[in-house]
Amino acid sequence: MPLPSSAPLPPDWFARFRLKLRHLQLLASLDETRNLNRTAEALGVTQPAASRLLAEIERIVGEPVFLRRPRGLVPNALGEVLARRARTVLMDLTQAAAEMNSLRGGLGGAIAVGAVTGPAVDILSRAVEAVQRSSPGLQITVEVDTSAPLVAHLLEGRLDFVLARLPPEMGPDAILYREAAEEELCFLVRAGHPLLHRRGLALRDLLDLPWVLQPPGTLLRRRVDLLFLRLGLPLPGRMLNTSSVLLTLANLSRSDAVGVISASVANIFAPKGQFRRLPPLRDVPHLAVEPFGLIRLRERPLSPPAQRLFGAVEGLLFPEG
């Protein structure tokens, strides 16, 4: 929906027109509930009071920001902008409390970051270890997920920065992105697996075995499905779909199943003796998914603790500077 044309708001509009914290809370809650009564309950006010807050917001902006529909309220383009920014401000204030409490308690601050699985267990875990050695009181939270929810949480202000892939719809205006490297994949099996003694294996030789793969639609699964398609092979008949690395490893350890996982994850478990990487297949000499990168918000400065961790990650990803 195009933005309506109207007189532009001045840069200090929120101060000039006395936008209140209560307005931000109403915007964030109303965007979530789409219902004025439920929002009023969440804020602990009456429904008429919530209606007055919304009316004040729309008077400040100069036009409606929510559309009245039979089943509730729906934000228009202006409302979507306000609700998204309101969530960011409220999240920043929540994180400010966590950082201040950490500093008051001598803990050294708090950071929340995110990463897709491969970089999380490799680059990010090493960076966290290095930073915590020099700042032992620093509280670090790491969210491991696929790229889309990680970037969404970054935009909402829940995360300071992420190691992920840019969603296709993401433009360059809101974020700073530095591409790192592709994520190598490998075929993993248990130690003692019968295929480990065979040479010159091809993907066809693995078809009759059970497989453990990420669910359909995920980046890794799309890469594997495309591999079978390009080689003219059907998908394996016995397949467990799971996004859990723990369940994947448990299944591999108890059967002759084949798993496709990040090489970074395999490099942690293979040396311990319970799992082995299959040698490169004749028809699959290299398997990887598209590059990930280091992503942060363009207009949101990192706190000093987050900047330390960000710098440590940069140093590992880009040692040449």
C-alpha positions, -999 to +999 in steps of 0.1 A: +000+000+000+016+034-010+022+059+017-003+087+017+009+121+006+008+147+034+029+174+049+062+159+061+068+155+098+097+174+113+127+153+125+119+161+161+082+154+157+080+130+186+093+157+210+074+186+195+041+168+196+049+151+229+047+114+219+046+094+251+060+060+261+023+049+265+017+057+229+046+033+219+032+006+242-002+009+226+012+008+191+032-023+198+004-041+215-023-031+190-002-044+162+000-077+179-036-081+191-054-061+164-081-056+190-086-025+212-102-043+241-073-068+244-048-040+241-065-021+268-063-052+291-027-057+283-019-021+292-041-021+323-063+007+311-100+010+301-111+006+265-120+044+263-086+053+276-069+031+249-092+047+223-080+082+234-043+071+232-049+059+196-067+092+188-038+112+202-014+092+180-034+098+149-038+135+158+000+138+161+006+120+128-022+139+111-042+110+097-053+074+106-026+048+113-050+019+118-079+008+096-111-001+113-124-035+101-153-057+113-128-081+130-106-055+145-079-029+137-053-034+109-023-011+106-020+009+073+015+017+059+020+045+084+009+022+112+032-005+102+062+019+104+051+032+138+045-002+153+078-016+141+097+014+154+078+013+187+088-023+192+124-014+186+123+015+211+106-007+238+131-035+232+160-011+235+146+002+268+142-034+280+178-042+270+190-010+287+176-023+320+194-056+315+227-038+308+223-014+337+215-043+361+245-062+348+268-032+354+253-026+388+259-062+397+294-061+384+286-084+355+299-062+328+269-058+305+247-079+283+246-088+246+221-108+224+233-121+191+221-147+166+236-170+140+227-199+117+240-232+129+274-235+111+287-201+120+272-204+155+292-235+164+324-223+147+330-185+143+306-172+170+315-197+197+352-189+193+345-152+194+324-155+225+351-175+242+377-149+234+356-120+245+346-137+278+382-143+286+389-106+286+354-096+300+344-125+323+314-107+336+298-101+302+264-119+298+260-131+262+229-147+248+231-165+214+200-174+194+205-201+168+179-203+140+174-199+103+181-166+086+146-152+082+137-152+120+171-140+129+170-110+106+134-103+118+145-103+154+174-080+145+150-055+129+128-057+160+157-048+182+159-082+200+194-089+187+225-067+184+238-084+152+235-117+134+255-141+113+229-151+086+218-148+050+198-119+038+162-127+030+154-121-006+130-092+002+156-074+024+168-041+009+201-023+018+186+007+035+181-007+070+212-029+074+249-031+070+260-064+055+295-079+050+295-112+031+317-139+047+318-173+031+297-202+018+287-228+044+302-262+035+281-293+040+291-329+044+276-364+046+279-377+082+276-413+094+284-432+126+318-446+132+319-482+119+294-475+092+297-500+063+301-473+037+333-460+052+352-491+038+340-485+003+358-463-022+344-444-052+310-440-038+283-422-057+251-406-044+231-435-059+249-459-035+233-441-006+197-443-018+187-475+001+199-462+034+178-442+059+185-404+058+182-376+083+176-342+067+164-308+076+127-302+069+114-294+034+117-257+025+148-250+046+180-238+028+200-270+034+171-292+024+165-272-008+202-277-017+200-315-011+167-318-031+182-299-060+212-323-059+190-353-063+171-335-090+202-326-110+215-361-109+182-376-120+177-396-087+146-400-066+147-389-030+155-416-004+125-436+006+133-436+043+138-401+057+136-383+090+130-346+087+142-326+117+159-292+123+174-305+156+211-312+154+209-333+186+181-355+172+201-359+139+232-371+158+212-394+180+196-410+150+229-414+132+246-429+162+219-457+164+216-467+128+232-468+093+215-435+084+232-408+065+229-371+075+237-339+057+249-313+081+272-283+083+309-292+081+315-269+111+292-291+132+308-323+118+343-310+127+333-308+163+319-343+166+339-364+141+373-361+160+356-375+192+353-409+175+316-415+173+310-400+139+328-399+105+325-378+074+320-398+042+347-391+016+336-368-013+313-387-036+322-392-073+293-372-084+293-347-055+328-335-051+317-303-032+285-295-014+277-261+001+249-236+006+250-199-003+272-175+017+262-160+050+273-126+062+277-104+092+246-082+096+238-052+118+214-023+117+226+007+099+211+033+122+215+015+156+249+019+172+263-011+190+269-009+227+306-012+238+302-048+248+284-057+216+311-038+196+338-059+213+321-092+203+313-078+168+350-069+164+360-104+175+337-120+149+351-097+122+386-107+131+378-144+127+358-139+095+381-114+078+417-119+092+432-099+064+411-068+076 
